[in-house]
Amino acid sequence: MTRGLDLSIIVPVYNEEKNLRQLYEEITAAGKKLNRTYEIILVDDGSRDGSLAVLRAIQASDARVRIFRLRKNFGQTAALSAGFDNARGEIIVTLDSDLENDPNDIGLLVQKIEEGYDLVSGWRKKRWKRHFFTRRLPSLTANWLISRITKVHLRDYGCTLKAFRREVIKNIHLYGEMHRFIPAIAATIGVSIAEVPVNFRPRIHGKSKYGFSRSIRVFLDLLTVKFLLNYATRPLQIFGLMGLISGAAGLVIGLILSYQRLVLKVGIGNRPLLLLAILLLVVGFQFVTMGLLGEIMVRTYHEAVEKHIYVVREVIESPSSETE
């Protein structure tokens, strides 16, 4: 397989027939300014319009274009993951196919990478200025919430225009709607992250793929990311804590009821608190058990696939040690 490319530009495509030709022309124009070797990876995520025909025509005229056609619409995360798995460039850039991202901004991201950053994310600073309450305010709220929960502070998690060092993205595995959380996931392996303002252009052709249902999925994935960031390698600390709290509450209620029954001679057989105490004790035991099982699964996973709990950035040693 060909190596030595400077840049891989990954574009997920789903029903964007009218945008693809202009997008390709803008990417190639931006590529000329970069003065670098590059490839364009177009991932057809099960398009149902004429997108594939346009992609084939583009590829036939440019050997730098590679097309990966998925068997059905798996979603943007899966399409980006397919691009990451097949990218050959040292720097990997992602952008949307709807022309909202400006390919001329690719140079800004690459320049920032060369300053020493591992991941650079675009910030659509002037997005939705005229739709403050319906678009901008919900976006600001969502980005604030994600930043607070993940502890990785970005102003635009939803911007697909990003640049990564190859070694960073190859250590990240995606599923669900996780692509927007790549900076937060990457932060777990100690990468340096920057955010730069980029141009935002309203969609001209087609319609947005985003809706309320996707917002729900994103929120659920945010909970998953929070768990993965904090407890993926130590599940007992979260489940055990919940179990201890539940068990302690059940024990306190049980002691109070025991005092009432044994000392005060008050009947407790028909009191809902008795059932609650038993339930809390059982639930507490189950949570602790889940935590222990989680610890066993984590250990089995890491040992079975020989996956380390660390990531080496570079190795520095004297030349003499290499020959010993």
N, C-alpha and C positions, 0 to 999 in steps of 0.2 A: 504494500500500500504506500502511496506517495506521502512523503514526509517533508518537513521544512517549510510549510506554508506559514506565513506571518499571521494570517487572519482567516477566521471562519465566520461567515455571516449567516445566521440561522433565522428563517422566516416561516412560522407556521401559517398554513393557508387553509381556510374553510369558506367556500362560497364567496370568493373575491375576484371573480372573473374580470370585472371592469377595472379593477385597480392594479392588476399584476403587471401589465406592460409598462405603465408609468412608474411603478415601484422599481422594476428592474432597471429602467433607464436612469432613475435617480441613484440607485445603488452603484451602478457602474460609473456614473459621473463622479460620485463621491469617492469611489475606489481609485480613480485616476489621480485625485488630489492627494491621496494617502501615499502613493508611490511605494506600495507594498504588494507582495504576492497574496492573493486571497481566493477564497472559494465562496460560492453562494449556495447554501443548502436550503432548498424549498421543500417543506414537508406538507404534502397534501393530506389533510386530516379528514379524508372521506368526503370531499366536496361533491355536491349533487348538481352543480351548475356546470358551466364550461371551463372551469378553472384548470382542469387537467390538460385540456387541449392547448390552452395558452401556455402552461408550464412546459409542455413538450416542445412547442414552437420556440420558446425562449432557450431551452436547453440545446436544441438542434443548432442554434446559432452561436452558442457560447460554451466552450468546453469547461469553463470554470463553474458552470451551474450543475448541481447535482440534485436530482429529485428523489424523494423518498415518499412513496405512496402507501398510506396506511389502509388497512382493509375496511375500516369503518371510521366513524367520527368518535375518536377516543377522548377528545378534549385537548385544550391547549397545553396542559402540563405534559401529557403523553407525547404530543407532537414535538415539544421542545426537548423532551428526554430523548426521543429518537434522533433529533439533530445533535444533541450533546454526544450521544454514543458513537456517532459517525463523523464527528468533526475532526479535522486534521490540523487546524491552525493552532498556533501558540497562544493567540488571544481569540476568544470566542465572543461574538456580539449577537444579541438577539433583538429583533424588532418585529412589530406587528405588520400585517399585510394590508391593512385598511388605509394606509397613507397618513394616519394620524401621527406616526413617528416620522421625523425628518431624517433621511439617510445622511444629510450633510452634517448631522451631529455625531456621527460615528467617529470622526476625527477627534472631537472633544473628549470622548470616552477613552479612546486609545491613548491619547496624550496623557490623560490622567493615570492610566495604567502604567505608563512608562515612567511616571513620577515615583512609582514604588507601591502603588495600591494594588490589591489583589482583586477587588471587585468595585466597579463603578456603576452607580445607578442613575438613571435620568430622573430629573424633577421637572414635570410639566408645570412650571411656575405660573403661567398665565392661563391655565385651564379653567374653563367654566366661569370666567369673570362676569358674564351676563346672566348666569343662572345660579346665583349664590345660594338660595334656599333649596332649590330642587336638585342641584348637582354638587356645587362646591362645598356647601356645609356638610352634607353627608360624607363626602370624600375626606374633608378635613377631620371629621369625627372618627372615621374608620382608620385613617392613618395614625391619628393620635392614640387610638385604642390599641392598634397593633404594636406601635412603638412602646407603649407602656407595658404590655404583656410580654413582649419578646425581649425588651431592654435594648433593642437595636433601633436607634432613632433615625428614621427616614421620613421625609415629607411626602413621598409619593411611592408607596409600595406597589401600586397598580401599574406603574409604567413598565412596559415590556422592554423598552430600550435600555439594555444593560451590557456591560462588558466584563469578562471574566478571564483570569489566567487559566490556562488549560488544566494545570494541576489542581486548581480549586474545584472546578465544576466536575472533574472526573471523580471526586470523592463524595459527591452528593447524589443521592438517589431520590427520585421524585415520584409522587403518586397523588391521587385526589386533585385538589386545586392548589398544590403546594408551590407552583412556580413563582407565585407572588411573594412567597416567604423565603426564597433562596438566600437573601442577605442574612436573615435571622438564623437559618440553618447553617450557613457558611460560618457565621460568627462562632459556632461551637468548636470549630477547628482552628480558631485564632487568626482569621484573615483580617486584613485592613480594608475598610470600606469607605468610599467617598460618594458624594452625591453632587451632580452638576446640573444646572438649569439647562433644559433643552426646549426646542421649539415644539409647540402643539398645534396641529392643524385639524379642524373639524372634518368629520367624514363627509365625502361628496357622494360616493356610490355605495349602494347596499345599506344594510341596517346593522345596528349594534347587536352582538351576541350576548350582551350582559343583561341580566334581569334580576328580579327579586329572588328567584330560586337559586341563582348562582351566589347571591349575597348570603343566603342561608348556608350553602355548602362552604363558602369561604369562612364563615364564622365557626363552623364545626371543625374545619381544618385548622383554624387558629387555636382551638382548644387542643387539638392533636399536637400541633407544633409546641405549644406551651409544655405539654407533658414530655415530649421528646427532648426539649431543651433542658429541662430540669430533672427529669426522673427516668429517662430511657435506660440508663445503666444502673439505676438504684431504685427500682419500683417499690421496694419494701418501705422506703422512707415516706412515700405518700400514702400507700395503702395501710402500712403499719400505723401511721399517725392517725388516719381516719378510724382504724380499728380500735386503737387505744382510747380515743375520744369517745367513741360509741360504747365501748366496754366499760369505761370509767363512769359514764352517765348511767348505764344500766346498773352498775354496782352500787352507786350512790342511792338510786331509787330503791334498789333491793334492800339496802341496809335500813333506809327509812321505814320501808314497809315491814321489815323484820322487827324493828324496834316497836312499831305500833302494834304488831301482832303479839310479840312475846312480853313486852313490858306494859303496854297500855291495854292489852287484851281487846284490841279492835279487830273486827273481821276484815280480811283483805281479799277473800276468795272471789268476790264479785266486783273488784275494783279494776278499772282499765289500766291503772298504773302498774299493776302486777304484770299484765300482758306486755306493756311497754318495756318494763325492765327486762323481761325475758327476751323480747325482740332485740333490744339494744345489745344485750350480751351475745346473742347468737350472731347478729350482724357484725359486731366487733370481732368475734372469732373468725368469721368468714373473710373479713377484710385483711386480717393478719395472714390468714392462709393464702389469700390471693397474692399478697406481697411476697411471701416465701416462694410460691410457685413462679411468680414473675422473676425473682432472683435466679431461680433454677433455669428458666427459659433463657434469660439474658446470658448466663454463663455458658449454657449449651450452644447458643447461637455464636458467641464470640469464639469459642473453642472449635466448633465444627467448621466454620468458614475461615478460621484463622484470622479473624478481623481484630485489629488492634484497637485499643481504646485511646490511641493517640495518633497524630499525623505529623510526620517529620517535614519541616520546611526545607532544610538543607543540611548537608553533612560537611563539617569543616574538620580536616585532619591534616597532619603533616605528610608530605609526599613519601617519607621513609616508611610510614605505617602501612602504606598500600603494598609495599614490596615484601613486608615481613611475612 
